[in-house]
Amino acid sequence: MTKQEMIKRMQELQSKFMEIERKDGIDPFDYYTPAAGHFLESFKKEYNDLALKVLETAHSEIGSSK
């Protein structure tokens, strides 16, 4: 997955999160301790994994380190 594809996927995840938040609200408890199978369980993991990969890619592109 390219950096641009990862960023696009992150934007899709953000849009879905905002849609759910606007429609139903998001309980802070669910955000920090989501139940098994809850949207936020997979959302947080996927989003964080993508963010880390984008960061690592950006660092490698300019030759710096974290």
VMD Tcl script that builds the backbone (N, CA, C; Angstrom):
set m [mol new atoms 198]
animate dup $m
set s [atomselect $m all]
$s set {name element resname resid chain x y z} {
  {N N MET 1 A 0.857 -1.173 0.000}
  {CA C MET 1 A 0.000 0.000 0.000}
  {C C MET 1 A 0.908 1.244 0.000}
  {N N THR 2 A 0.628 2.147 -0.903}
  {CA C THR 2 A 1.423 3.370 -0.985}
  {C C THR 2 A 1.035 4.336 0.142}
  {N N LYS 3 A 1.877 5.336 0.339}
  {CA C LYS 3 A 1.580 6.339 1.367}
  {C C LYS 3 A 0.252 7.026 1.068}
  {N N GLN 4 A 0.015 7.365 -0.186}
  {CA C GLN 4 A -1.241 8.025 -0.550}
  {C C GLN 4 A -2.444 7.118 -0.298}
  {N N GLU 5 A -2.313 5.829 -0.569}
  {CA C GLU 5 A -3.404 4.881 -0.306}
  {C C GLU 5 A -3.672 4.773 1.193}
  {N N MET 6 A -2.589 4.773 1.987}
  {CA C MET 6 A -2.759 4.712 3.443}
  {C C MET 6 A -3.475 5.963 3.955}
  {N N ILE 7 A -3.081 7.121 3.436}
  {CA C ILE 7 A -3.718 8.376 3.846}
  {C C ILE 7 A -5.187 8.381 3.441}
  {N N LYS 8 A -5.480 7.890 2.239}
  {CA C LYS 8 A -6.871 7.821 1.775}
  {C C LYS 8 A -7.692 6.915 2.690}
  {N N ARG 9 A -7.123 5.781 3.084}
  {CA C ARG 9 A -7.834 4.863 3.982}
  {C C ARG 9 A -8.053 5.519 5.345}
  {N N MET 10 A -7.071 6.261 5.833}
  {CA C MET 10 A -7.224 6.969 7.100}
  {C C MET 10 A -8.359 7.984 7.015}
  {N N GLN 11 A -8.457 8.674 5.884}
  {CA C GLN 11 A -9.541 9.637 5.687}
  {C C GLN 11 A -10.895 8.935 5.662}
  {N N GLU 12 A -10.957 7.766 5.041}
  {CA C GLU 12 A -12.200 6.990 5.024}
  {C C GLU 12 A -12.601 6.595 6.445}
  {N N LEU 13 A -11.624 6.147 7.235}
  {CA C LEU 13 A -11.898 5.765 8.613}
  {C C LEU 13 A -12.372 6.969 9.427}
  {N N GLN 14 A -11.729 8.110 9.233}
  {CA C GLN 14 A -12.139 9.325 9.947}
  {C C GLN 14 A -13.566 9.713 9.586}
  {N N SER 15 A -13.898 9.616 8.304}
  {CA C SER 15 A -15.251 9.956 7.862}
  {C C SER 15 A -16.282 9.034 8.495}
  {N N LYS 16 A -15.974 7.747 8.546}
  {CA C LYS 16 A -16.892 6.788 9.152}
  {C C LYS 16 A -17.048 7.081 10.645}
  {N N PHE 17 A -15.946 7.379 11.317}
  {CA C PHE 17 A -15.991 7.715 12.734}
  {C C PHE 17 A -16.877 8.936 12.969}
  {N N MET 18 A -16.667 9.984 12.173}
  {CA C MET 18 A -17.451 11.218 12.344}
  {C C MET 18 A -18.927 10.969 12.054}
  {N N GLU 19 A -19.222 10.142 11.071}
  {CA C GLU 19 A -20.612 9.817 10.750}
  {C C GLU 19 A -21.292 9.134 11.928}
  {N N ILE 20 A -20.618 8.167 12.512}
  {CA C ILE 20 A -21.177 7.451 13.669}
  {C C ILE 20 A -21.308 8.388 14.859}
  {N N GLU 21 A -20.301 9.224 15.064}
  {CA C GLU 21 A -20.341 10.160 16.189}
  {C C GLU 21 A -21.513 11.132 16.057}
  {N N ARG 22 A -21.731 11.645 14.862}
  {CA C ARG 22 A -22.837 12.585 14.639}
  {C C ARG 22 A -24.197 11.916 14.772}
  {N N LYS 23 A -24.289 10.688 14.286}
  {CA C LYS 23 A -25.571 9.983 14.289}
  {C C LYS 23 A -25.949 9.485 15.685}
  {N N ASP 24 A -25.023 8.783 16.342}
  {CA C ASP 24 A -25.333 8.119 17.602}
  {C C ASP 24 A -24.534 8.627 18.794}
  {N N GLY 25 A -23.510 9.431 18.527}
  {CA C GLY 25 A -22.603 9.808 19.604}
  {C C GLY 25 A -21.671 8.647 19.919}
  {N N ILE 26 A -20.571 8.957 20.555}
  {CA C ILE 26 A -19.634 7.911 20.949}
  {C C ILE 26 A -19.332 8.092 22.425}
  {N N ASP 27 A -19.631 7.060 23.169}
  {CA C ASP 27 A -19.374 7.061 24.602}
  {C C ASP 27 A -17.865 6.967 24.831}
  {N N PRO 28 A -17.292 7.840 25.645}
  {CA C PRO 28 A -15.848 7.762 25.914}
  {C C PRO 28 A -15.422 6.385 26.425}
  {N N PHE 29 A -16.282 5.737 27.204}
  {CA C PHE 29 A -15.959 4.388 27.687}
  {C C PHE 29 A -15.765 3.443 26.510}
  {N N ASP 30 A -16.660 3.505 25.516}
  {CA C ASP 30 A -16.533 2.653 24.333}
  {C C ASP 30 A -15.274 2.984 23.541}
  {N N TYR 31 A -14.912 4.265 23.510}
  {CA C TYR 31 A -13.720 4.661 22.760}
  {C C TYR 31 A -12.464 4.074 23.394}
  {N N TYR 32 A -12.360 4.168 24.709}
  {CA C TYR 32 A -11.138 3.715 25.377}
  {C C TYR 32 A -11.137 2.232 25.715}
  {N N THR 33 A -12.309 1.642 25.879}
  {CA C THR 33 A -12.399 0.210 26.185}
  {C C THR 33 A -13.529 -0.420 25.378}
  {N N PRO 34 A -13.366 -0.474 24.054}
  {CA C PRO 34 A -14.456 -1.025 23.224}
  {C C PRO 34 A -14.666 -2.517 23.471}
  {N N ALA 35 A -15.906 -2.917 23.402}
  {CA C ALA 35 A -16.250 -4.325 23.541}
  {C C ALA 35 A -15.773 -5.091 22.306}
  {N N ALA 36 A -15.571 -6.374 22.470}
  {CA C ALA 36 A -15.152 -7.219 21.352}
  {C C ALA 36 A -16.157 -7.094 20.217}
  {N N GLY 37 A -15.660 -6.848 19.022}
  {CA C GLY 37 A -16.507 -6.741 17.852}
  {C C GLY 37 A -17.061 -5.344 17.605}
  {N N HIS 38 A -16.874 -4.427 18.552}
  {CA C HIS 38 A -17.345 -3.049 18.388}
  {C C HIS 38 A -16.511 -2.375 17.295}
  {N N PHE 39 A -17.157 -1.502 16.525}
  {CA C PHE 39 A -16.468 -0.772 15.453}
  {C C PHE 39 A -15.165 -0.138 15.945}
  {N N LEU 40 A -15.193 0.434 17.136}
  {CA C LEU 40 A -14.020 1.152 17.635}
  {C C LEU 40 A -12.834 0.238 17.916}
  {N N GLU 41 A -13.096 -1.018 18.195}
  {CA C GLU 41 A -11.999 -1.960 18.444}
  {C C GLU 41 A -11.110 -2.081 17.214}
  {N N SER 42 A -11.720 -2.326 16.072}
  {CA C SER 42 A -10.937 -2.473 14.845}
  {C C SER 42 A -10.509 -1.122 14.286}
  {N N PHE 43 A -11.344 -0.103 14.470}
  {CA C PHE 43 A -11.021 1.234 13.978}
  {C C PHE 43 A -9.711 1.740 14.572}
  {N N LYS 44 A -9.604 1.700 15.888}
  {CA C LYS 44 A -8.418 2.236 16.550}
  {C C LYS 44 A -7.157 1.500 16.124}
  {N N LYS 45 A -7.228 0.181 16.028}
  {CA C LYS 45 A -6.057 -0.588 15.640}
  {C C LYS 45 A -5.649 -0.268 14.208}
  {N N GLU 46 A -6.600 -0.304 13.292}
  {CA C GLU 46 A -6.276 -0.036 11.889}
  {C C GLU 46 A -5.760 1.391 11.701}
  {N N TYR 47 A -6.429 2.353 12.329}
  {CA C TYR 47 A -6.019 3.745 12.171}
  {C C TYR 47 A -4.615 3.968 12.738}
  {N N ASN 48 A -4.359 3.445 13.921}
  {CA C ASN 48 A -3.035 3.606 14.527}
  {C C ASN 48 A -1.948 2.908 13.717}
  {N N ASP 49 A -2.239 1.723 13.215}
  {CA C ASP 49 A -1.263 1.007 12.380}
  {C C ASP 49 A -0.939 1.808 11.121}
  {N N LEU 50 A -1.974 2.346 10.477}
  {CA C LEU 50 A -1.764 3.149 9.277}
  {C C LEU 50 A -0.974 4.422 9.580}
  {N N ALA 51 A -1.317 5.088 10.679}
  {CA C ALA 51 A -0.624 6.321 11.048}
  {C C ALA 51 A 0.863 6.055 11.276}
  {N N LEU 52 A 1.182 4.958 11.923}
  {CA C LEU 52 A 2.578 4.611 12.164}
  {C C LEU 52 A 3.304 4.315 10.853}
  {N N LYS 53 A 2.644 3.595 9.948}
  {CA C LYS 53 A 3.258 3.287 8.652}
  {C C LYS 53 A 3.480 4.554 7.830}
  {N N VAL 54 A 2.529 5.475 7.860}
  {CA C VAL 54 A 2.683 6.742 7.133}
  {C C VAL 54 A 3.872 7.514 7.716}
  {N N LEU 55 A 3.965 7.548 9.023}
  {CA C LEU 55 A 5.074 8.235 9.684}
  {C C LEU 55 A 6.414 7.610 9.292}
  {N N GLU 56 A 6.496 6.288 9.342}
  {CA C GLU 56 A 7.733 5.593 8.977}
  {C C GLU 56 A 8.088 5.839 7.509}
  {N N THR 57 A 7.092 5.828 6.649}
  {CA C THR 57 A 7.317 6.079 5.225}
  {C C THR 57 A 7.831 7.491 5.003}
  {N N ALA 58 A 7.220 8.453 5.661}
  {CA C ALA 58 A 7.644 9.848 5.515}
  {C C ALA 58 A 9.083 10.030 5.991}
  {N N HIS 59 A 9.426 9.406 7.106}
  {CA C HIS 59 A 10.805 9.491 7.604}
  {C C HIS 59 A 11.788 8.879 6.619}
  {N N SER 60 A 11.433 7.743 6.050}
  {CA C SER 60 A 12.343 7.099 5.112}
  {C C SER 60 A 12.486 7.897 3.818}
  {N N GLU 61 A 11.433 8.583 3.428}
  {CA C GLU 61 A 11.484 9.396 2.208}
  {C C GLU 61 A 12.481 10.550 2.337}
  {N N ILE 62 A 12.579 11.107 3.528}
  {CA C ILE 62 A 13.489 12.251 3.688}
  {C C ILE 62 A 14.804 11.869 4.374}
  {N N GLY 63 A 14.930 10.581 4.697}
  {CA C GLY 63 A 16.173 10.093 5.276}
  {C C GLY 63 A 16.387 10.450 6.726}
  {N N SER 64 A 15.321 10.697 7.460}
  {CA C SER 64 A 15.465 10.995 8.889}
  {C C SER 64 A 15.020 9.787 9.705}
  {N N SER 65 A 15.181 9.912 10.998}
  {CA C SER 65 A 14.723 8.837 11.878}
  {C C SER 65 A 13.834 9.419 12.960}
  {N N LYS 66 A 13.062 8.550 13.587}
  {CA C LYS 66 A 12.128 9.004 14.619}
  {C C LYS 66 A 12.877 9.368 15.867}
}
mol reanalyze $m
mol bondsrecalc $m
mol representation Tube
mol addrep $m
